[in-house]
Structures are given as structure tokens and as C-alpha cells.
Amino acid sequence: MELQGKIIQALEPRSGVSARGEWKAQDFVIETHESYPHKMVFSVFGADRLQRFNIQVGQEVLVSFDIDAHEYQGRWFNSIRAFDVRLVDPASLGAQGMPAAFAAPAAPVAPAQDGGQAPFPPSSTEGESADDLPF
């Protein structure tokens, strides 16, 4: 999965020693540019990745990540791990301030010209509105 946004916070790095040796990880908070922005915390695991990505607060990035969950003492916890983080040119956001992946299509799709049927035919019930909304 991918998410584009601005890094708004870098949390303290964590490190330790496991059966496989030393490890290092750090969490980052990203905020999207939608009308109602969303925030997500993701982890970067491994000193080599942390150094290669060199993530800084304020950067516009495209994060590629995996989502997984694990159970601990009867409770489930989500894990969002980034496997790639790329810098994005802030000017590419456009005038809307929204990434292209979330933008509306440029032009509406034209109906079929060969006399094909519309996906939702109009209601034939008289006295009721054409939509079936309860309000």
C-alpha cells in the first residue's frame, strides 16, 4: 500500500538486541492532504533503512508500507512497516494541495453511444422521486 503526505513528527528511535543481533527502529507520523487530513504512524525497521531513507520532519514523502497484525495476551495490535520512502516534490501537489492519487477524475466518463443501457435505469414508479434515498 502507499500513502503520500507530509512528515509531521519523528518519534524517538528504539534499539535493542535480539537472537539475531542488534536492531534499530523509529516511528514517524505522516499527514495526508485531503479535505479532512488523516494521520498515520508508520515504522521503519533497520539502521540501514533509517540511514537510506533519511526521513526529516516537514518532508513531503510517498510511503510504501505493509500492514500486519499480531496477537498478544488475547489482544490484537496493528503493525504498519514502511519498506520504501521516497521524497516527493511539494510543487507536484498542484493548486488543490491534494496528491494525484486522491484527486477527482479530470473528465466524466461519457455514456455509451451505441444505445447501450445505463448502469442504473430510471425508476418507473410514478409519484416517487427517481432516487431511492429515504430523505
Backbone hydrogen bonds, N-H to C=O, Kabsch-Sander energy under -0.5 kcal/mol:
donor,donor_aa,acceptor,acceptor_aa,energy
3,L,63,V,-1.9
5,G,61,V,-2.2
6,K,31,E,-2.5
7,I,59,Q,-2.6
8,I,6,K,-0.6
8,I,29,V,-2.5
9,Q,29,V,-1.2
11,L,9,Q,-0.5
11,L,27,D,-2.5
14,R,25,A,-3.7
16,G,23,W,-1.9
18,S,21,G,-2.9
21,G,18,S,-1.4
23,W,16,G,-2.6
25,A,14,R,-2.9
26,Q,44,V,-1.9
28,F,42,F,-2.5
29,V,9,Q,-2.8
30,I,40,M,-2.6
31,E,6,K,-2.2
32,T,38,H,-2.6
40,M,30,I,-2.1
42,F,28,F,-2.4
43,S,80,I,-2.8
44,V,26,Q,-2.6
45,F,43,S,-0.5
46,G,24,K,-3.5
46,G,44,V,-0.5
50,L,46,G,-2.3
51,Q,47,A,-2.2
52,R,48,D,-2.4
53,F,49,R,-3.1
54,N,50,L,-1.8
58,G,7,I,-3.1
59,Q,56,Q,-1.7
61,V,5,G,-2.8
61,V,59,Q,-0.6
62,L,86,R,-2.6
63,V,3,L,-3.1
63,V,61,V,-0.5
64,S,62,L,-0.5
64,S,84,D,-3.1
65,F,1,M,-2.6
65,F,63,V,-0.5
66,D,81,R,-2.4
68,D,79,S,-2.4
70,H,77,F,-2.2
72,Y,75,R,-3.0
75,R,72,Y,-1.7
77,F,70,H,-2.5
79,S,68,D,-3.3
81,R,66,D,-2.1
81,R,79,S,-0.6
82,A,43,S,-3.1
83,F,64,S,-2.4
84,D,64,S,-1.5
86,R,62,L,-2.2
88,V,60,E,-3.0
92,S,89,D,-2.0
93,L,90,P,-1.3
94,G,91,A,-1.1
97,G,94,G,-0.7
98,M,93,L,-0.9
102,F,99,P,-1.6
103,A,99,P,-0.8
103,A,100,A,-0.6
128,E,125,T,-0.8
